[in-house]
Amino acid sequence: MTTIAYSHMPEGYECPFCRLVSKQKDIVYQNEYVTAFIASKWWPNNKGHVLVVPNRHFENIYELPVEYAAEIHRAAQLTAFAMKSTYGCDGISTRQHNEPAGNQDVWHYHLHVYPRYANDQLYLTKGDQTDPDERSFYAEKLRSWIRENV
């Protein structure tokens, strides 16, 4: 398969996820390929959502090697099981955006994993920055479950 680059990353872009991977405190799962951590922006009825990012910089799905894609979805699945068990959520949604028309706004591939609840209105609300202590609380719940079950 021929790889075609579709880049929209501005020149001189400083990737926030590349900086975060090595310094992130709210990691719930990490291996040589990926890091899953509690997002700093939450939707009001879906607290504790997780971002799964490759440890190497890939802008979007077009650049993402298959071995990274597999590890991203493995981490998302572990996170989903952990959320179901520890949050008591009714379901899970994943979201991933590519290019400006696809609503991508951070130029590093990432997959959102949201806990879902009946009538939570996820797609009708806006996210806000969260308190680091609150993130730590959710991170510890998920980390503990993953440690005990993997």
Disulfide bonds with the S-S distance in Angstrom:
none
